[in-house]
Amino acid sequence: MRYRLLLLTLALVSASCSSSAEPALDAGPETPSELEVESADIVDFTAPEVVEPTEPRSECGDDVLFPPARTDVRVDGNRIAEGALDLGTAPQTSIALPGEAEWVVPDPVEPNGWYVSLFDGGAVRVDGAGVVTAAGAAPAGPPELDVDGTVMSPFANHGLFSDPLPDGRVVSADDVAVVLAGPTGLYGHGVLGDSLEASAIEFVDLCTDERGRIEIAPPDVIEGVAPMLADVDGDSELEIVVTLANSSVGARLAVYEFNGELLAESAPIGTGNRWRNQLAVAPFGPGGRIELIDVRTPHIGGTVQAFALDFTGDMPMLERVAASGNDYTSHVIRSGNLDMALAIDANIDGRLDVLVPTADRGALVALTRTSEADGWTSVGEVPLDGVLTSNLASQTVQGRTTVAAASSDVLLVLG
C-alpha cells in the first residue's frame, strides 16, 4: 500500500462536542459504579467489505528512522503483537530484577532476551536463559532499541517536526511519520503526567518532505502521547486515530483522513475529566469485522470496549458494539505508560484477543470478542507476581512467541 500526502492547505478541523454522550458507565471521580450493558447500547450492522492492498509498499526511510523494539509494539502505534500463545498453558518464568521495572522491550540482538528500564534510572538486559546484566542508564521515557541493540530515545525524531508534544511518540507507516503537536494547557486533566496536551496532528513524508497538519479546534485537545495509524474503514488506506477530550464531555475517539477530513468519531463519555485509552484496530469482530478497541475510564473501573464504523446514517460514526464489565485497566493515573495492554492471539485459534490487566493490576486476562450482548469473554488468565508496573511486551523468535511484564522487581515471561 502506497499513498502520497495530499498537497492541500488543511482546513481547521472542528471536532464538535455536541455529539450525544455515551450511556453513563461510571458514578464519580473515585468510586467505580457497577457496569450495566443494556442491549440498546450495543449496535450491530454489516461492515464494509475489506479491500486488499493492490500496490506494494515502498521502502524509503522509516525502517532506518524507526527501531524494531518499542513499548507500543509497532511503529504505527497499533498495539498488535506477532505470533500466538496459549495463555492458559504457556510456560511461566519469573526473573528477579535489581529494582522496580518501568519499561520492557525485546532485545533485538539476544534471542528471547529483554531490555528493562528501571524507575531508578538504570537498566538491565535479560538474556534468553534469564541471566540479568547491568545495562547502564536508561533513556528518559519509553526505550527504543535498534536492530543492533543500540538504545535510543523515543524523542530522537522530534526534529522532523515544528512543535511536537514534549512526550509525544512519533509513529510511522508507509514512509509517513506522524506526531501529536501544538502543546497546549487548555485542558487541565493531567492524567498522563503533565498539564500539556496536543492541539494538532503533524505529519511528514520521509521520502519527499511533503508536510501536513491537522488543527483541532478548541475547546478540544488530543489527550494522548501518540496517534495510531490504521486502516479503519477497510479501503486499504491508512487513517489517523486519536482521542479527543474537553472539560465538558470528556474523551471520545476520532478518526481522521490525511487530508484533514474527520471520517468518524464516537460519542463522548459525557463528563469532563474522563479519559479513554485507545489500543488497537484489527478484525476483532464477528466475521472478521474491523473494530477499534479502547479501555474506557481505566482509573475508575475500566471497561474494554469495541467500536466499529456505522455507515447507515448521514455520516459514518464509530458505534460501540461491545463493552466488558468494569474489571480492567490499562493505565496508572499520572503515568506516561499507555502500553499496559496489547492485542495478541492468546488461545491459538487464529483470532486476535485483547490482553489486559485486571483493575487491581494483579493478573493479565485475555478477552475475545463474541456475538453476545456484552461482546467479550475470557479465554485465559494469569496471575502476576505482584502489581503490574511496566508495559506489556511481546516477541516472536523462530516460531516461539513470548509476552513479558514486570511486577515491581520481578519480570514474568510467558511462553
C-alpha positions in Angstrom: 0.0 0.0 0.0 1.4 3.4 -1.0 0.0 6.8 -0.9 1.3 10.4 -1.1 0.4 13.2 1.2 -2.2 15.4 -0.4 -0.7 18.8 -1.2 -3.5 20.7 0.3 -3.9 23.5 2.8 -5.6 21.6 5.6 -8.6 23.4 7.0 -9.0 23.8 10.7 -10.7 20.7 11.9 -13.5 21.4 14.3 -14.5 18.4 16.4 -17.9 19.3 17.7 -18.6 18.4 21.3 -22.4 18.3 20.7 -22.5 14.6 20.0 -24.7 12.6 22.2 -22.9 11.2 25.2 -22.3 7.6 25.8 -24.6 5.9 28.4 -23.1 6.7 31.8 -20.9 3.9 33.0 -19.2 5.5 36.0 -20.7 7.1 39.0 -18.0 9.6 40.1 -14.3 10.6 40.0 -13.2 7.9 42.5 -15.7 5.2 43.1 -16.4 3.0 40.1 -20.0 2.0 39.6 -21.3 -1.4 38.6 -21.4 -1.6 34.8 -24.7 -2.5 33.2 -24.6 -3.1 29.5 -28.0 -2.7 28.0 -28.8 -4.3 24.7 -29.9 -0.9 23.4 -26.3 0.4 24.0 -24.7 -2.1 21.6 -25.1 -1.5 17.9 -24.7 -4.2 15.2 -24.6 -3.8 11.5 -22.9 -5.0 8.3 -19.3 -3.9 8.0 -17.9 -2.6 4.7 -16.0 -5.0 2.5 -12.3 -5.0 3.2 -10.3 -4.0 0.2 -6.9 -5.8 -0.2 -3.9 -3.6 -0.9 -3.0 -3.6 -4.6 0.2 -1.5 -4.5 3.4 -2.8 -3.0 4.8 -0.9 0.0 7.7 1.3 -1.0 11.0 1.4 1.0 12.2 4.8 1.9 13.4 5.5 5.3 11.1 4.6 8.1 13.0 1.3 8.6 16.1 3.4 9.2 14.5 6.0 11.4 12.2 3.8 13.5 13.7 0.9 15.5 12.0 -2.5 15.8 11.7 -2.7 19.6 9.2 -0.3 21.1 6.9 -0.3 24.1 3.9 0.4 21.8 4.7 -2.9 20.0 4.7 -1.5 16.4 6.0 1.7 14.8 2.5 2.6 13.6 1.2 2.7 17.2 -1.3 -0.1 16.6 -0.6 -2.4 19.6 -0.8 -5.8 17.8 1.7 -8.4 18.7 3.0 -11.0 16.3 2.6 -14.8 16.8 0.3 -16.6 19.2 0.5 -18.4 22.5 -1.9 -20.2 24.7 -2.1 -18.1 27.8 -3.7 -20.8 29.9 -0.9 -23.4 29.3 2.1 -21.2 28.4 5.3 -21.8 30.5 5.9 -19.1 33.1 9.4 -17.8 34.1 9.9 -15.3 36.9 13.2 -13.4 36.9 14.4 -11.3 39.8 15.4 -7.7 38.8 17.7 -5.3 40.8 14.9 -2.7 41.0 11.4 -1.8 40.2 10.8 -2.1 36.4 9.2 0.6 34.4 9.6 -0.4 30.8 10.2 -3.7 28.9 11.1 -4.2 25.3 12.5 -7.1 23.3 16.3 -7.2 22.8 16.8 -7.5 19.0 20.3 -8.9 19.5 19.7 -11.5 22.2 17.2 -14.2 21.1 14.3 -14.3 23.6 16.1 -11.6 25.6 14.7 -8.3 27.1 15.8 -4.8 27.9 14.3 -3.5 31.1 14.3 0.2 32.3 14.1 0.7 36.0 12.3 3.5 37.9 15.7 4.5 39.5 17.1 5.5 36.1 19.1 2.3 35.5 18.6 -0.5 33.0 19.3 -4.2 32.7 19.4 -6.8 29.9 17.9 -10.2 30.5 19.1 -12.9 28.1 17.2 -15.9 26.9 18.3 -18.0 29.8 17.1 -15.4 32.3 20.6 -14.1 33.2 20.4 -10.4 34.2 23.3 -8.0 33.5 23.5 -4.2 34.1 23.0 -2.0 31.0 23.9 1.4 32.2 21.5 4.4 32.3 18.0 4.2 30.7 16.8 6.9 28.4 14.1 9.3 29.6 10.8 8.0 28.5 10.0 4.6 27.0 13.1 3.0 25.5 13.5 2.0 21.8 16.1 -0.5 20.6 17.7 -0.5 17.1 18.4 -3.8 15.3 22.0 -3.8 16.7 20.7 -3.4 20.2 21.5 0.3 20.5 19.2 2.0 23.0 17.6 5.1 21.6 15.4 7.9 22.9 11.8 7.9 21.9 12.1 11.6 21.2 15.1 11.4 18.9 12.9 12.1 15.8 11.2 15.2 17.2 13.5 17.2 14.9 11.3 16.1 12.0 8.5 18.4 13.2 7.9 22.0 14.1 6.3 21.7 17.6 5.9 18.1 18.8 4.3 17.4 22.1 7.3 17.1 24.6 6.4 13.5 25.4 4.9 12.7 22.0 5.8 9.3 20.4 6.5 9.5 16.7 4.7 6.8 14.7 5.2 5.8 11.1 3.7 3.8 8.3 4.2 3.8 4.6 7.0 6.3 4.8 4.9 8.9 6.6 5.9 9.9 10.1 3.2 11.4 12.4 3.3 13.1 15.8 1.0 14.9 18.1 1.9 18.6 18.1 0.9 22.1 19.3 1.3 21.7 23.0 -1.5 23.4 25.0 -2.6 23.7 28.6 -6.2 24.2 27.6 -7.4 21.0 29.2 -6.1 20.6 32.8 -7.0 16.9 33.3 -3.4 15.9 33.6 -3.9 12.1 33.9 -1.0 11.4 31.6 1.6 13.0 33.9 1.7 16.7 32.9 -0.6 19.6 32.1 0.1 19.6 28.3 -2.0 18.0 25.6 -1.8 18.3 21.8 -3.8 20.7 19.7 -2.7 19.4 16.3 -1.5 16.3 14.3 1.6 16.9 12.3 3.0 14.6 9.6 5.8 14.4 7.1 6.6 12.2 4.1 10.1 10.8 4.8 10.8 10.4 1.0 9.6 13.8 -0.3 9.5 16.0 2.8 5.9 16.9 2.0 4.2 18.1 5.1 0.7 18.4 6.6 -1.0 19.5 9.7 -4.5 18.9 11.1 -5.5 21.5 13.7 -8.0 20.6 16.4 -10.5 23.4 17.3 -10.8 24.4 20.9 -12.1 23.5 23.4 -11.0 20.1 22.2 -7.5 18.7 22.7 -5.9 15.4 21.8 -5.4 13.6 25.1 -2.7 11.1 24.4 1.0 10.7 23.7 0.8 9.3 20.1 -1.7 8.9 17.3 -2.4 5.4 15.9 -2.2 4.7 12.1 -4.6 2.0 10.9 -6.9 1.2 8.1 -10.2 1.7 9.9 -12.6 1.7 7.0 -11.1 -1.2 5.0 -10.2 0.9 1.9 -6.5 -0.1 2.1 -5.6 3.5 3.0 -4.4 4.5 6.5 -6.3 6.8 8.8 -5.2 8.6 11.9 -6.8 7.6 15.2 -6.7 9.9 18.2 -8.5 10.5 21.5 -10.2 13.9 21.7 -11.2 15.4 25.0 -12.5 18.6 26.6 -13.7 19.7 30.1 -17.4 19.5 29.2 -17.9 16.0 27.8 -14.6 14.1 28.4 -13.0 11.8 25.9 -14.1 10.4 22.5 -12.4 8.5 19.7 -11.8 10.2 16.4 -10.6 9.0 13.0 -9.1 11.5 10.5 -8.1 11.1 6.9 -4.7 12.5 6.0 -6.4 15.4 4.1 -7.8 16.6 7.4 -11.3 15.3 7.0 -12.9 13.8 10.1 -14.0 10.4 8.9 -15.9 9.4 12.1 -16.0 9.8 15.9 -17.6 8.1 18.8 -19.9 9.5 21.3 -18.1 11.3 24.2 -18.1 9.8 27.6 -20.4 12.7 28.7 -18.5 14.1 31.7 -15.3 16.1 31.8 -12.1 14.6 33.3 -13.0 11.2 31.9 -10.4 9.5 29.7 -10.1 6.5 27.4 -7.0 4.7 26.2 -7.1 3.7 22.5 -5.3 0.3 22.0 -5.7 -1.3 18.6 -7.5 -1.6 15.3 -7.9 -5.0 13.7 -10.5 -7.5 12.6 -11.6 -8.4 16.2 -15.3 -8.6 15.5 -17.6 -11.4 14.4 -17.0 -12.4 10.8 -13.7 -10.5 10.9 -15.2 -7.0 11.2 -12.6 -4.3 11.7 -13.0 -2.8 15.2 -11.3 -0.2 17.3 -10.5 -1.2 20.9 -10.1 1.0 23.9 -10.3 0.9 27.6 -12.8 3.4 29.0 -12.0 5.2 32.3 -9.1 2.9 33.2 -8.6 4.6 36.6 -12.2 4.1 37.9 -13.3 0.7 36.8 -12.0 0.3 33.3 -14.2 -1.1 30.5 -12.8 -2.8 27.4 -14.9 -1.5 24.5 -15.1 -2.2 20.8 -16.2 0.3 18.2 -17.0 -0.2 14.5 -17.8 2.2 11.7 -21.6 2.6 11.1 -22.4 3.8 7.6 -26.1 3.8 8.0 -26.5 7.5 8.9 -25.8 10.7 7.1 -22.1 10.3 8.1 -20.1 7.4 9.4 -20.0 7.1 13.2 -17.9 5.0 15.5 -20.6 3.0 17.2 -19.9 1.0 20.3 -20.6 -2.7 19.6 -19.2 -4.4 22.7 -18.4 -3.5 26.3 -17.0 -5.6 29.1 -17.6 -5.4 32.8 -15.7 -2.7 34.6 -13.0 -5.1 35.8 -9.9 -3.9 33.8 -7.3 -1.2 33.5 -4.6 -0.2 31.1 -3.1 2.8 32.7 -1.9 4.2 36.1 -3.0 7.8 36.7 -0.3 10.4 36.1 1.8 7.9 34.2 3.2 8.2 30.7 2.8 4.4 30.2 -0.1 3.9 27.8 1.1 0.5 26.8 -0.2 -1.9 29.5 -2.4 -3.8 27.1 -2.0 -5.3 23.7 -3.7 -7.4 21.0 -2.5 -11.0 20.5 -3.8 -14.4 19.7 -3.9 -15.7 23.2 -5.5 -19.1 22.7 -4.1 -20.1 19.3 -7.4 -20.0 17.5 -6.2 -17.7 14.7 -8.2 -14.7 16.1 -6.8 -11.6 17.9 -7.7 -11.2 21.6 -7.1 -8.3 23.9 -4.6 -9.0 26.7 -5.3 -6.5 29.5 -4.6 -6.2 33.3 -7.3 -6.6 35.9 -8.4 -3.5 37.7 -6.0 -4.2 40.6 -3.2 -5.0 38.1 -2.7 -8.3 39.8 -3.4 -10.5 36.8 -3.5 -10.5 33.0 -6.7 -11.5 31.2 -7.2 -12.4 27.6 -10.6 -11.3 26.3 -12.0 -12.4 22.9 -14.9 -10.9 21.0 -18.2 -12.7 20.9 -21.6 -12.0 19.4 -23.3 -11.9 22.7 -24.8 -8.7 24.2 -21.7 -7.9 26.3 -19.4 -8.9 23.5 -16.4 -10.2 25.4 -15.4 -13.5 27.1 -12.2 -14.5 28.9 -10.1 -17.2 27.2 -7.3 -17.2 29.8 -6.0 -15.5 32.9 -2.5 -15.4 34.5 -1.8 -14.1 38.0 1.3 -11.8 38.3 4.0 -11.8 40.9 2.5 -8.6 42.4 1.2 -5.4 40.9 2.0 -4.7 37.2 4.4 -1.7 36.9 5.5 -2.0 33.3 4.1 -2.1 29.8 3.3 -5.5 28.2 6.0 -6.6 25.7 6.0 -9.4 23.2 8.3 -11.0 20.7 8.3 -14.0 18.3 11.6 -15.7 17.7 11.8 -18.8 15.4 8.1 -19.5 15.9 8.2 -19.1 19.7 6.0 -16.2 21.0 6.6 -14.8 24.4 5.0 -12.0 26.4 6.8 -10.2 29.2 5.5 -8.0 32.0 7.1 -6.7 35.2 5.6 -6.5 38.6 7.9 -4.3 40.7 11.2 -6.2 40.7 10.1 -9.4 39.0 10.0 -9.9 35.3 7.4 -12.5 34.3 7.9 -14.2 30.9 5.0 -16.2 29.4 5.7 -18.6 26.6 
